[in-house]
Amino acid sequence: MPRSSRCAIAPPLLIGRSEASALRDRHRCGFGVFAIMPFRDPIDKRSSARLFRDADHSTGAQANAGSEPRDPFWWSAVLATRAAFAARPGAKLISVPLHGGSLSVSVCGGWRASTSLPDDVAVQLDLYLPYCVSHPGGLAVAHIGQSLDGRIATKNGESRWITGEADLLHSHRMRALADAVLVGARTVRADDPQLTVRRCAGDNPFRVVIDPELSLTGRHAIFRDRAAPTLIVAAKEHGDRRGETHGCEILGVPRVGGTLDVSAIRTALGDRGLSVVFVEGGGITISHFLEAGCLNRLQITVAPIIIGSGRPGVAFPDDRALDRALRPRIRRFDLGSDTLFDCDFDE
């Protein structure tokens, strides 16, 4: 039987029902008819985590980030879906080859495969295909890895690695689906990240560094390796005075209070054609985007460890009242021993 998944948001009708019963229910999603599968509802916070297995990516095979990637068959279909929607932004439906058959994907993220797929492959299509479709207003998604007690690093900044191999692979896949990957200056200073796609197939995105005062030196990898175009976002007065630094173009944006205007950052990147932005760190940068309402999605991967103290993940001002707490729609996936909470803030 062909495998299909419904649109991302619908009432949680099928929890506790058998799959045979579920397959008799239908849901229209922009095109055709899709079977509503159990445990596919992002709203239902009680449903079981969907298991995210990668038989072709063992820990040993991918321990070396520079090793040649061995991607599972479905990943090429995900990349092809992303490319097809990018080439046809007004398309309501695209079809790409998948494992001797075809994969049809609607603009709302619903999908149908013409051939039977294993459950673990269907789960991974559920996870990534919503990030491949057209987003007319742009898409900003952040990812953060943290401990059970909400820490992303120890007090002295040690963070490698809180989450496991599956989450590292997931981060590289998200980079491959993005137009730009964005981090703050603190992350560059502490981790010296490359921000390139190495653990899976895919093109390197633009690299964007928020450095309001142009405080970073040229010693960091992103300024030296020339592996991908790199933009530096700085306060407008610095951008007006200097066209580039470390060989990278400076993008000047206005300040709001003590920080740069993150809404202006999103607009400026969108004007450059960088509409899908993956905000990878750190916690302060992600918190600023989230508090300003400039994130569409937030992925929080929780590792089964307790650090006890250290740097928090998401942090808002201390005087924030409970009635202002954010309550996003949730999808939940297992990444090896870690758990990914995919939070959707769009209405």
C-alpha positions in Angstrom: 0.0 0.0 0.0 1.4 3.5 -0.9 2.5 5.4 2.2 1.2 8.9 2.8 1.2 11.6 5.4 -1.3 14.3 6.0 -0.9 18.1 6.2 1.0 19.3 9.3 -2.0 20.5 11.4 -5.2 18.6 12.0 -7.3 17.5 15.0 -5.8 14.5 16.9 -8.5 12.0 15.9 -6.6 8.8 15.8 -4.7 8.4 19.1 -5.2 4.9 20.4 -6.9 3.6 17.3 -5.5 0.7 15.1 -3.7 1.5 11.9 -6.2 -0.5 9.9 -9.0 1.7 11.3 -6.9 4.8 10.7 -6.4 4.0 7.1 -10.1 4.2 6.5 -10.2 7.9 7.5 -9.2 10.4 4.9 -8.0 14.0 5.0 -7.7 16.3 2.0 -4.5 18.4 1.9 -4.2 20.7 -1.1 -4.3 17.8 -3.5 -5.5 14.3 -3.7 -6.5 12.2 -0.7 -4.1 11.4 2.1 -4.4 8.6 4.7 -4.2 10.0 8.3 -1.7 7.9 10.1 -1.5 7.3 13.8 1.0 9.5 15.8 1.4 12.1 13.0 -0.3 14.9 14.9 1.9 17.9 15.8 -0.7 19.2 18.3 -0.9 16.1 20.4 1.7 16.4 23.1 0.7 13.0 24.5 1.5 10.9 21.5 4.5 8.5 21.4 7.8 9.8 20.1 8.4 8.8 16.5 11.5 6.7 16.2 14.2 8.3 14.0 16.5 5.5 12.9 19.3 5.7 10.3 20.7 2.3 9.4 23.1 3.9 6.9 24.6 6.3 9.4 26.2 4.3 12.2 28.1 6.1 14.9 31.3 4.5 13.8 30.8 5.4 10.1 30.1 9.0 10.9 32.4 9.6 13.8 34.7 11.5 11.6 32.9 14.5 10.3 35.2 14.7 7.3 34.4 11.2 6.2 32.5 10.6 3.0 28.7 10.7 3.7 26.7 7.5 3.0 23.2 8.9 2.7 20.0 6.7 2.9 18.0 6.5 -0.3 15.2 8.9 0.9 17.6 11.8 1.5 18.1 12.5 -2.2 14.3 12.7 -2.6 14.2 15.3 0.2 16.9 17.4 -1.5 15.1 17.1 -4.8 11.9 18.2 -3.2 13.6 21.3 -1.7 15.2 22.1 -5.1 11.8 21.6 -7.0 9.9 24.0 -4.7 12.7 26.5 -4.8 12.6 26.5 -8.6 8.8 26.6 -8.7 7.8 28.8 -5.6 4.1 28.9 -6.7 3.7 25.2 -7.1 1.0 23.4 -5.1 2.3 19.9 -5.8 5.6 18.4 -7.0 6.8 14.9 -7.6 10.3 13.5 -7.4 11.8 10.0 -7.8 11.9 7.8 -4.7 13.2 4.3 -4.5 12.0 3.1 -7.9 8.8 5.0 -7.6 7.8 8.6 -6.9 7.2 10.9 -4.0 4.4 13.5 -4.3 4.6 16.5 -1.9 2.0 19.2 -1.5 2.8 22.8 -0.5 1.4 22.2 3.0 3.9 19.4 3.6 1.6 16.4 3.1 3.1 13.6 1.0 2.4 10.4 -0.7 4.8 7.7 -1.9 3.9 5.4 -4.8 5.6 2.4 -3.2 5.5 1.0 0.3 8.0 2.6 2.7 9.3 1.3 6.1 7.9 3.2 9.1 11.3 4.7 10.0 11.6 6.2 6.5 8.1 7.6 6.7 9.0 9.3 10.0 12.0 11.0 8.6 10.0 12.2 5.6 7.5 13.6 8.2 10.3 15.5 9.9 12.1 17.0 6.9 9.5 17.6 4.1 7.7 20.5 5.9 11.1 22.3 5.6 11.3 21.7 1.8 8.1 23.4 0.7 7.6 27.0 -0.3 7.3 29.6 2.5 6.2 32.9 0.8 7.0 35.0 4.0 10.3 33.2 4.6 11.1 30.7 7.2 13.3 31.0 10.3 14.0 27.8 12.2 16.3 27.5 15.2 17.9 24.4 16.7 19.4 24.0 20.1 20.8 20.9 21.9 20.4 20.8 25.7 20.5 18.6 28.8 17.4 17.4 30.7 17.9 20.4 33.0 17.9 22.9 30.1 21.7 23.6 29.9 23.5 24.0 26.6 27.0 24.2 28.1 28.8 24.1 31.4 29.7 27.4 33.2 33.1 27.4 31.5 31.4 27.0 28.0 32.1 23.3 27.5 29.4 21.9 25.1 30.9 19.2 22.9 29.0 17.1 22.8 25.8 17.3 24.9 23.6 15.6 22.2 24.6 12.6 20.2 25.6 11.6 16.7 22.0 11.5 15.4 21.4 15.1 16.4 24.7 16.2 14.8 23.6 14.5 11.6 20.2 16.2 11.9 21.9 19.6 12.2 23.9 19.1 9.0 20.7 18.0 7.2 19.0 21.2 8.3 21.9 23.2 7.0 21.5 21.5 3.6 17.9 22.6 3.5 18.6 26.2 4.4 19.6 29.2 2.4 21.6 30.6 5.3 22.8 29.3 8.6 23.1 32.0 11.3 25.1 32.2 14.6 26.1 34.9 17.0 29.6 36.1 17.7 29.8 34.3 21.0 29.3 31.0 19.3 32.0 31.7 16.8 34.4 32.8 19.5 33.6 29.8 21.7 33.3 26.9 19.2 34.9 28.2 15.9 32.3 26.3 13.9 32.6 25.7 10.1 28.8 25.8 9.5 29.1 23.7 6.4 27.4 20.5 5.2 29.7 17.6 5.9 27.8 14.7 7.4 25.3 14.4 4.5 24.9 15.3 0.8 23.8 18.9 0.1 25.1 22.4 -0.7 26.6 24.6 1.9 24.3 27.5 2.8 25.4 31.1 3.2 27.0 31.6 6.6 25.8 34.6 8.6 27.5 35.9 11.8 25.9 38.5 14.0 28.7 40.6 15.3 27.3 44.0 16.3 30.6 45.7 17.1 32.8 43.8 14.6 34.7 42.3 17.5 35.7 39.0 15.9 39.2 38.5 14.6 40.1 36.9 11.3 41.5 33.8 12.9 38.2 31.9 12.8 37.5 29.1 10.3 34.5 30.8 8.7 36.7 33.7 7.7 39.6 31.6 6.4 38.3 28.5 4.7 36.3 30.1 1.9 34.0 27.0 1.9 30.9 29.1 1.6 29.9 32.8 1.2 29.9 34.5 4.6 28.0 37.7 5.7 28.7 39.6 8.9 25.7 41.4 10.4 26.8 44.5 12.4 25.3 47.6 13.9 24.3 50.0 11.1 26.9 52.6 11.9 29.7 50.0 11.4 28.1 48.7 8.2 27.9 52.3 6.9 31.6 52.9 7.6 33.0 49.6 6.3 32.0 47.6 3.3 33.7 44.4 4.4 35.9 42.8 7.1 38.0 39.6 7.0 37.0 39.5 3.3 33.3 39.2 4.1 30.6 41.7 3.3 29.1 43.6 6.2 25.3 43.9 6.5 24.4 46.9 8.7 21.1 46.8 10.6 19.6 49.2 13.2 19.7 48.6 16.9 16.7 48.1 19.1 17.6 48.7 22.8 20.8 47.0 23.5 20.7 44.5 20.6 20.4 44.5 16.8 16.9 44.5 15.4 16.3 40.8 14.6 13.3 41.6 12.4 15.5 43.9 10.3 18.0 41.0 10.1 15.4 38.7 8.7 14.2 41.3 6.2 17.7 42.1 5.1 18.5 38.4 4.5 15.2 37.9 2.7 16.1 40.8 0.4 19.2 38.9 -0.5 17.2 35.9 -1.4 18.1 34.1 1.8 14.5 33.3 2.9 15.1 30.0 4.7 17.3 30.8 7.7 18.6 28.2 10.1 19.5 29.8 13.4 22.0 27.5 15.0 23.3 29.4 18.0 23.9 30.3 20.5 21.2 30.4 23.2 21.3 34.2 23.5 20.8 34.7 19.7 18.0 32.1 19.6 16.3 33.7 22.6 16.4 37.1 20.9 14.8 35.8 17.8 12.2 33.9 19.7 11.3 36.8 22.0 10.9 39.1 19.0 8.5 36.7 17.3 11.0 36.1 14.5 11.1 32.3 14.7 8.6 30.2 12.8 10.0 26.9 14.3 12.3 26.0 17.2 13.8 22.5 17.4 15.0 21.6 20.9 16.9 18.4 21.2 17.1 17.1 24.7 19.9 14.7 25.7 19.3 12.3 28.7 22.0 13.9 30.9 21.8 16.3 33.9 24.6 18.9 34.1 23.3 20.6 37.2 24.5 24.1 36.4 25.7 26.0 33.4 24.4 28.1 30.5 20.7 27.9 29.9 19.2 27.3 26.4 16.2 29.6 25.9 16.2 32.5 28.3 13.9 35.5 28.5 14.0 38.4 31.0 13.4 37.4 34.6 10.2 39.5 34.9 8.3 37.6 32.3 4.9 36.5 33.6 3.6 32.9 33.2 0.7 34.1 31.1 3.2 35.1 28.5 4.6 31.6 28.2 4.8 30.3 24.7 2.7 27.2 23.9 3.7 26.0 20.4 2.3 23.1 18.6 4.7 20.2 19.0 6.0 17.3 17.0 8.3 14.8 18.8 11.0 12.5 17.4 13.6 10.2 18.8 17.1 11.0 17.6 19.0 8.0 18.9 19.0 8.4 22.7 18.0 12.1 22.4 14.5 13.5 21.9 13.8 16.3 19.4 10.8 18.6 20.1 9.9 20.4 16.9 8.0 23.5 18.0 5.8 25.4 15.5 4.9 29.0 16.3 3.0 29.8 13.1 -0.8 30.3 13.4 
